[in-house]
């Protein structure tokens, strides 16, 4: 199910607003054009429906489009990078900043 992913640079997050609940992918912008994706959170009633994967995919696309690398310090983002990322997305991943 496709949701509208929004990006708030001031709060350093990508998010999906669903009713009164927000699913988030938070990041820190590091030196050397690296985005540290450090936290994902999806409300319990929306878990297991691909919402986190949708957020992370959007985050990876943003990084690709803007020449950033991705540091997957969030355990979910690391799992996505290992198991679900496309070969193109995997090229964005770095071990450390």
ABEGO torsion letter per residue (X at the ends): XBBBBBBBAAAGBBBBBBEABBBBBBBBBBBGGBBBBABBBBBAAABGAGAAAAAAAAAAAAAAAAGBBBBBABAAAAAAAAAABBAAAAAABBABX
